[in-house]
Amino acid sequence: MSSRGRPPINLDAFRIQIEQWKYHDRMTADDIVRRISTEFNISTSRRVLYRYLQTWQSDQTTSNMTQARTEDTEALRNRIKELFFENVLKDKNILFQLQKEGFVVTNRGLIRIRRSLGLLRHQTPEQKEEQLIKLRHFFENDALLNTKLQSFGRTYLYTYIRQKQLSLSRQALYEAFRDFMPTNVTDRWNTMQHRRTGWTAPGPDFIWSIDAYDKLKAWGIEIYASIDAYSRYITWLKSTHNEKIESWWHRLSDGRARHWREYFGRITANGRFSADSIPDRIAILYLFMPIIRTELSEFVYIWNSHYIRKQRNRPHVLPGQPWVLYHQPEIRETRSYARPIPFDRLRPLKELFKHDNIDLDAYLPQDTITVCKKILEGQIFPQDTPENPKLSIYLYLRARLEAYILSGEQPAIGLLETPIGGINRVRSHLAAHDIDVQLLNQETQGDINWDEIDHRVES
């Protein structure tokens, strides 16, 4: 008998058992593959398993949707608008996310509701012209042009404009942008660089790359961030020389951070800022930290929703939207590698640190913020240029703060103490309660009796 190759693997007969392992017992894909081998004597792979799980889930969804029509609710409509505009998702990803969140909606129902909301994928010439008129008005905002849009490329621009609830094709949008800023578009192409190759993680939450951006540190502003190595999704704004996080810092530096670095540099060069001056440092933080935080959050939002294209010279870069790659790993036949922290381990640790006096969101003492606010109340300042935002307010505030400090008025004002120590500080704090920080990474915590930990804070 001639061989015709290995027969295809059929897991349909074991569907009930496999789905129980997956959804009830919460077993990993690798564990399920091993159980299939030992209990059913079938050799399969994780890829084949994912394909069957997706097919069964699709069959179940189709079955459910044929029995239950789309439940058109206000909550559903609001969520569709969020996923369309803010996350810039395609219909298949919107549908996947809606069903994952428990909404009863079919593909046909999604398209019907999306169109009724005016969220169009394809536009008539009249509709396109209407959007272009709105876009031109948007571009004509000089402050926006000079401080933000000039740092955007095609993909960032498309994502940013969509999040502002303007819907146009990438081509039409960039052509309109090029009419307004032809020099900027040319400069971006001339400064493009090829980056070194790297590695790819197997799935989201396998490893996060964490680093600090210190280009604004001279003015008291430190930025920290974490990026998921698989999806390049920014998990929190918070280097070791790591290509993934360094690439993102490069994008940030080319964007808004460069504007602030150059602006603060001009202020310093003109003798209007000194790192040795407490009033100068307070004024910078009080006026500009909230603005920079808002802009960074907006940049993160754009980054997580923009589409990363397939790159010939960087085959390790996974194409797609970071938000989709991170939140919908099933689409790529992978999974999240995150592991929940057992509550019996998390509870006492939170208790130990609940009196920790470091507030990661604070950038000035509350008394100092109150004094700055009182100084500026009722004051009217001239409109500064976009290249020199709030310069008049800064110069006035630093002068008044200097006078305030010299007069000895109360409450006293100053800066927050910079936290130091890093992991050593955490290690020392745990050691005071007889906990070895290395044991926290172990699967089992046999050497720690969590119920006997003294949660009292030392005086």
C-alpha positions in Angstrom: 0.0 0.0 0.0 1.4 3.4 -1.0 1.7 6.1 1.7 -0.4 9.2 1.2 1.1 11.2 4.1 -0.1 11.5 7.6 -3.9 11.6 8.0 -5.4 14.9 9.2 -6.0 15.2 12.9 -9.7 15.3 13.9 -10.4 16.6 17.4 -14.2 17.0 17.0 -14.9 13.7 18.8 -13.2 15.1 21.9 -14.7 18.6 21.8 -16.6 18.4 25.1 -13.6 17.2 27.0 -11.2 19.7 25.5 -13.6 22.6 26.1 -14.0 21.5 29.7 -10.2 21.5 30.1 -9.9 24.9 28.4 -12.8 26.9 29.9 -13.7 25.1 33.1 -10.3 23.7 34.3 -8.4 26.8 32.9 -5.7 24.5 31.5 -3.0 26.0 29.2 -2.8 25.0 25.6 0.4 23.1 26.2 -1.2 21.1 29.1 -4.2 20.3 26.9 -1.9 19.0 24.1 -0.2 16.7 26.6 -3.5 15.4 28.0 -4.7 14.7 24.4 -1.6 12.7 23.8 -1.7 10.7 27.1 -5.5 10.1 27.3 -6.4 9.8 23.6 -3.1 8.7 22.1 -3.3 11.5 19.6 -0.2 13.6 18.7 -1.2 17.2 17.9 0.2 20.7 18.3 -0.9 23.9 19.9 -1.5 25.4 16.5 -4.0 22.7 15.6 -5.7 23.0 19.0 -6.1 26.7 18.6 -7.7 26.2 15.1 -10.2 23.8 16.5 -11.0 26.0 19.5 -11.6 29.0 17.1 -13.8 26.9 14.8 -15.9 25.6 17.8 -16.2 29.1 19.2 -17.3 30.4 15.8 -19.8 27.6 15.4 -21.2 28.4 18.8 -21.4 32.1 18.1 -23.1 31.5 14.7 -25.6 29.2 16.4 -26.3 31.7 19.2 -26.7 34.5 16.7 -29.1 32.6 14.5 -31.3 32.0 17.5 -30.9 35.5 19.0 -31.0 38.7 16.9 -28.8 41.7 17.7 -29.9 43.4 20.8 -29.7 47.1 19.8 -29.1 49.0 23.0 -27.6 52.4 23.8 -24.7 50.6 25.6 -23.9 48.6 22.4 -24.1 51.8 20.2 -21.7 53.7 22.5 -19.3 50.8 22.6 -19.3 50.5 18.8 -18.5 54.2 18.5 -15.6 53.8 21.0 -14.1 50.8 19.2 -14.5 52.5 15.8 -13.1 55.9 16.7 -10.9 55.5 19.7 -9.4 52.1 19.1 -9.6 52.4 15.2 -10.7 48.7 14.8 -11.9 46.9 11.7 -15.4 45.4 11.8 -14.1 41.8 12.5 -12.2 43.1 15.5 -15.1 45.2 16.7 -17.4 42.1 16.4 -14.9 39.9 18.2 -14.5 42.4 21.1 -18.3 43.0 21.4 -19.0 39.3 21.6 -16.1 38.8 24.0 -17.7 41.5 26.3 -21.1 39.8 26.2 -23.0 41.9 23.7 -25.5 40.0 21.6 -24.7 41.2 18.1 -24.3 39.7 14.7 -22.0 40.8 11.9 -25.0 42.1 9.9 -26.3 43.9 13.0 -23.0 45.5 13.6 -22.8 46.9 10.1 -26.4 48.1 10.3 -25.8 50.0 13.6 -22.4 51.3 12.5 -23.9 52.8 9.3 -26.9 54.3 11.2 -24.4 56.1 13.5 -22.7 57.6 10.4 -19.5 55.5 10.9 -18.8 54.8 7.2 -16.0 52.7 5.8 -16.7 53.9 2.2 -18.0 57.3 1.3 -19.7 59.0 -1.6 -17.8 61.9 -3.3 -20.2 64.3 -1.5 -19.6 62.6 1.9 -15.8 62.7 1.3 -15.9 66.4 0.4 -17.8 67.1 3.6 -15.2 65.3 5.7 -12.4 67.1 3.9 -14.0 70.5 4.7 -14.0 69.6 8.4 -10.5 68.3 8.1 -9.3 71.6 6.6 -10.8 73.5 9.4 -9.0 71.1 11.8 -5.7 71.7 10.1 -6.1 75.5 10.1 -5.7 75.5 13.9 -2.2 77.1 14.0 -1.5 76.0 17.5 -2.2 72.4 16.6 -0.1 72.6 13.5 3.0 74.0 15.2 3.0 71.7 18.2 1.7 68.3 17.3 0.7 67.4 13.7 4.2 68.3 12.4 5.6 65.3 14.2 3.1 62.7 12.8 3.7 60.3 9.9 0.9 58.8 7.8 -0.2 56.1 10.3 0.0 58.3 13.4 -1.9 61.0 11.6 -4.6 58.6 10.4 -5.1 57.2 14.0 -5.1 60.7 15.6 -7.6 62.1 13.1 -9.9 59.1 13.5 -9.8 59.5 17.3 -11.0 63.1 16.7 -14.0 61.5 15.0 -13.1 62.4 11.5 -13.3 59.5 9.1 -11.3 59.5 5.8 -9.1 57.0 4.0 -5.4 57.1 4.7 -4.6 58.3 1.2 -7.1 61.1 1.1 -6.1 62.2 4.6 -2.4 62.3 3.9 -2.9 64.1 0.6 -4.8 66.8 2.4 -2.1 67.0 5.0 0.6 67.3 2.4 -1.2 70.3 0.9 -0.9 72.0 4.2 2.6 70.9 5.2 4.6 69.7 2.1 8.0 70.4 3.7 7.2 68.4 6.8 6.2 65.4 4.8 9.4 65.5 2.8 11.5 65.9 5.9 10.0 62.8 7.5 10.9 60.6 4.5 14.5 62.0 4.5 15.0 61.2 8.2 13.6 57.7 8.1 16.2 55.1 9.4 16.4 51.3 9.3 16.5 49.7 12.7 18.3 46.7 13.9 16.6 43.3 14.0 15.4 41.7 17.2 13.4 39.0 18.7 9.7 38.1 19.1 7.9 37.0 22.2 5.4 34.0 21.9 2.4 36.1 23.1 1.3 39.1 25.1 2.4 39.4 28.8 5.3 37.0 28.2 7.7 39.9 28.9 7.4 43.6 29.4 10.3 46.0 28.6 10.6 48.8 31.1 12.7 51.9 30.8 13.0 55.6 31.7 13.1 58.6 29.4 15.5 61.2 30.9 15.7 63.8 28.2 13.5 66.2 30.3 15.1 65.2 33.6 17.1 68.5 33.8 13.8 70.3 34.3 12.4 67.8 36.9 10.3 65.7 34.5 11.0 62.0 34.5 9.0 59.6 32.3 8.7 55.9 32.8 7.0 53.4 30.5 6.4 49.7 30.0 5.8 48.1 26.6 4.6 44.5 25.9 7.4 42.8 23.9 4.9 40.8 21.7 2.3 43.3 20.8 4.2 46.6 21.5 1.2 47.6 23.5 2.1 50.3 26.1 0.9 48.8 29.3 1.8 51.8 31.4 3.8 55.0 31.1 6.4 54.6 33.4 17.2 51.0 29.8 18.5 48.5 29.9 19.4 48.7 26.2 16.3 47.0 24.9 15.4 47.4 21.2 11.6 47.3 21.7 11.3 50.0 24.4 14.1 52.1 22.8 12.3 52.1 19.5 9.2 53.5 21.2 11.3 56.1 23.0 12.6 57.2 19.6 9.0 57.7 18.4 8.2 59.7 21.5 11.4 61.8 21.2 10.6 62.6 17.5 7.1 63.7 18.6 6.0 65.8 21.5 9.0 65.3 23.8 11.4 67.0 21.3 9.1 70.1 21.3 9.3 70.4 25.1 13.0 69.6 25.2 13.8 72.3 22.7 11.5 74.8 24.4 12.9 74.3 27.9 16.4 74.4 26.4 15.7 77.9 25.0 14.3 79.1 28.4 17.5 77.8 30.1 19.8 79.2 27.5 18.2 82.6 27.9 18.8 82.6 31.6 15.2 82.1 32.5 15.6 78.7 34.2 18.2 77.3 36.6 18.2 73.9 38.1 19.5 75.4 41.3 16.4 77.7 41.6 13.5 76.3 43.6 11.0 78.9 42.2 12.1 78.0 38.6 11.6 74.3 39.2 8.3 74.7 40.9 7.0 77.0 38.1 8.0 74.5 35.4 6.3 71.6 37.1 3.2 73.4 38.1 2.5 74.9 34.6 3.8 72.2 32.3 3.5 68.8 34.0 -0.3 68.5 33.5 0.1 69.5 29.9 2.9 67.0 29.2 1.0 64.2 31.0 -2.1 64.9 28.9 0.0 64.8 25.7 1.8 61.7 26.7 -1.5 59.9 27.4 -2.8 61.0 24.1 0.4 59.7 22.4 0.0 56.4 24.1 -3.6 56.2 23.0 -2.5 56.9 19.4 0.3 54.4 19.6 -1.8 51.6 20.9 -4.4 52.0 18.2 -2.1 52.7 15.2 -1.3 49.9 12.7 2.2 48.6 12.6 2.9 47.5 9.0 4.9 44.4 8.0 8.5 45.4 7.6 10.8 43.6 5.2 14.0 44.5 7.0 12.5 43.7 10.5 10.9 40.3 10.2 10.6 40.0 14.0 8.1 42.9 14.1 4.5 41.5 14.2 2.2 43.6 12.0 -1.1 44.8 13.4 -2.5 47.1 15.9 -0.9 46.9 19.4 -4.4 47.1 21.1 -5.7 44.1 19.0 -2.5 42.1 19.3 -2.6 42.5 23.1 -6.3 42.2 23.9 -7.3 39.6 21.2 -4.4 37.1 21.1 -6.7 34.3 20.0 -6.9 35.8 16.6 -3.2 35.0 16.1 -3.6 31.6 17.7 -1.7 32.5 20.8 -2.6 33.4 24.4 -1.8 35.8 27.2 1.1 34.6 29.3 0.0 36.7 32.3 -0.5 34.8 35.5 -2.8 36.1 38.2 -1.3 36.8 41.6 -3.0 34.6 44.2 -5.1 36.7 46.5 -3.6 35.1 49.6 -0.2 36.4 48.4 -1.4 39.8 47.1 -3.5 40.8 50.2 -0.7 40.8 52.8 1.7 42.5 50.4 -0.8 45.3 49.7 -1.3 45.6 53.5 2.5 45.9 54.0 2.8 48.8 51.6 -0.5 50.6 52.1 1.2 53.2 54.4 4.0 53.8 51.9 4.3 57.5 51.5 5.2 57.6 47.8 2.5 58.9 45.5 3.4 58.0 41.9 0.9 60.6 40.6 2.2 63.5 42.7 4.7 66.0 41.2 4.5 68.8 43.8 3.5 69.0 47.4 -0.2 70.0 47.8 0.7 73.2 49.8 2.9 74.3 46.9 0.2 73.6 44.3 -2.3 75.6 46.5 0.1 78.6 46.7 0.8 78.6 42.9 -2.9 78.5 42.2 -3.6 81.4 44.6 -0.8 83.5 43.0 -2.3 83.1 39.5 -6.0 83.6 40.5 -7.5 86.5 38.6 -4.4 87.3 36.6 -4.7 88.0 32.8 -1.8 87.2 30.6 -1.1 87.9 26.9 -1.5 85.1 24.4 1.9 83.4 23.8 2.9 81.8 20.6 2.7 78.0 20.2 6.5 77.8 20.1 6.6 79.5 23.6 3.5 78.2 25.4 2.7 79.9 28.8 6.0 81.8 28.8 4.4 85.0 30.2 2.7 83.0 33.0 5.9 81.1 33.8 8.0 84.3 34.1 5.4 85.9 36.3 5.0 82.8 38.5 8.7 82.3 39.1 9.1 85.9 40.1 6.2 85.7 42.6 7.4 82.4 44.0 10.9 83.8 44.6 9.3 86.8 46.5 7.1 84.4 48.4 10.1 82.3 49.6 12.2 85.3 50.5 9.3 86.8 52.6 9.1 83.6 54.7 5.3 83.3 54.2 3.5 80.2 55.2 2.8 77.5 54.3 6.4 76.8 53.2 6.7 75.6 49.6 9.2 73.3 48.0 9.7 70.1 45.9 8.8 66.5 46.5 11.6 64.2 47.6 12.7 61.9 44.8 12.1 58.2 45.7 15.4 56.2 45.6 16.5 52.6 46.1 14.4 50.8 43.5 14.2 47.1 44.2 16.6 47.4 47.1 14.1 49.6 48.9 11.3 47.0 48.3 13.7 44.2 49.4 14.5 46.1 52.6 10.9 46.8 53.4 10.0 43.1 53.0 13.1 41.9 54.9 11.8 43.9 57.9 8.9 41.4 57.9 11.1 38.4 57.3 10.2 38.0 53.6 12.7 37.2 50.9 11.8 39.1 47.7 13.2 36.2 45.6 10.5 33.9 47.1 7.8 36.0 45.6 8.7 34.7 42.1 8.3 31.1 43.0 5.2 29.1 41.9 4.6 27.9 45.4 5.2 29.8 48.6 6.0 27.0 51.0 8.7 29.0 52.8 6.3 31.9 53.6 3.4 31.6 56.1 1.3 34.5 54.9 -1.1 34.2 57.8 1.7 34.8 60.3 3.1 37.9 58.7 3.1 40.9 61.0 1.2 43.6 59.0 1.8 46.3 61.5 3.7 49.3 60.3 6.9 50.0 62.3 7.0 53.3 64.2 
